[in-house]
Amino acid sequence: MAFLIAASPALAESVVIKANDVHELCFNMKAGEELSYDFKASTKLDDFNIHYHDAADKTHYIEQKTDVASGNGVFTIPADENYCLMWLNDSWHTATIEYNYTSAKGTLIPAGMPESGK
């Protein structure tokens, strides 16, 4: 399940990714805002990336790493978009990831749900 995050102050979570599955968090962010993140997985994952989809549904990758068990970074949002952090576990075993992320404002909202006040 993906989550839409309206950019939040500092959030941390631990999740289990089933075999051959993904975990994705999506952020509604504005140009110029900063997003920082760090994560650690119980085993190497096949892929970690930060991306967004434009109006034509083309995927733009801001960062992409393969065969990775941990990572961190800070980046400045280049354009008003919904950015996603995504972890891919393409193995036969479950993996647990613990991650933290920090950005300007907001709350955790499941993808497809309206933000409060809208």
C-alpha positions in Angstrom: 0.0 0.0 0.0 1.3 3.4 -0.9 0.9 6.4 1.4 0.5 10.0 0.4 2.3 12.3 2.8 1.6 16.0 2.8 5.2 16.6 3.9 5.6 16.0 7.6 7.9 17.1 10.4 9.8 13.9 11.3 8.3 10.5 10.9 9.7 7.1 11.4 8.3 3.7 10.6 9.2 0.0 10.5 7.5 -2.1 7.9 7.8 -5.7 6.5 8.0 -6.0 2.7 6.7 -9.4 1.6 8.7 -11.4 -1.0 8.4 -10.0 -4.5 6.6 -6.9 -3.2 7.2 -3.1 -2.8 6.7 -0.5 -0.2 6.0 3.1 -1.4 5.5 6.4 0.3 4.4 9.4 -1.7 4.8 13.0 -0.8 2.9 16.0 -2.0 5.7 18.7 -2.0 6.4 22.1 -3.4 9.5 23.3 -5.3 12.3 24.4 -3.0 11.2 22.3 0.0 13.8 19.8 1.3 13.3 16.1 2.0 15.7 14.1 4.1 15.5 10.4 4.6 17.5 7.4 6.0 16.7 3.7 6.0 18.1 0.4 7.0 16.8 -3.0 5.7 17.2 -6.4 7.3 18.6 -7.7 4.0 19.7 -6.2 0.7 16.8 -5.0 -1.4 16.8 -5.0 -5.2 16.0 -1.4 -5.5 15.4 1.9 -3.7 14.4 5.0 -5.6 12.8 8.4 -5.3 10.6 9.4 -8.2 7.6 11.3 -9.4 5.2 10.9 -12.3 4.5 13.9 -14.6 1.1 14.7 -16.2 1.9 12.3 -19.1 2.5 9.6 -16.4 6.2 9.5 -17.3 8.4 8.4 -14.3 11.2 10.8 -13.4 13.9 9.3 -11.0 15.5 11.7 -8.6 17.6 8.9 -7.1 17.9 5.2 -7.7 20.1 2.6 -6.0 20.2 -1.2 -6.6 21.3 -4.0 -4.3 21.0 -1.8 -1.2 20.5 -2.4 2.5 20.7 1.1 3.8 20.8 4.7 2.6 20.3 8.3 3.4 20.2 11.7 1.7 18.8 15.2 1.5 17.5 16.7 -1.6 15.7 19.9 -2.7 12.4 19.4 -4.5 12.8 20.7 -8.1 9.1 21.1 -8.9 5.7 20.9 -7.4 4.9 17.1 -7.7 4.0 14.0 -5.7 7.3 12.4 -4.9 7.6 8.8 -3.9 10.1 6.8 -1.9 10.0 3.2 -3.1 11.7 0.0 -1.9 11.6 -3.2 -4.0 12.1 -6.6 -2.4 12.3 -9.0 -5.4 13.5 -12.0 -3.4 11.8 -15.1 -2.0 12.1 -13.8 1.6 10.5 -11.0 3.6 12.5 -8.0 4.5 12.0 -5.4 7.3 12.9 -1.8 6.7 13.2 0.9 9.3 13.1 4.5 7.9 12.9 8.1 9.0 12.1 11.1 6.8 11.8 14.8 7.5 10.3 17.5 5.5 8.5 20.8 6.0 4.9 20.1 7.2 1.9 17.9 7.1 0.5 14.5 8.1 0.5 10.9 6.9 -2.4 10.2 4.6 -3.1 6.9 2.7 -2.8 7.4 -1.1 -6.1 8.2 -2.7 -7.6 9.8 0.5 -8.3 13.5 0.5 -6.2 15.7 2.7 -8.1 17.1 5.7 -9.9 20.4 5.0 -10.4 19.5 1.3 
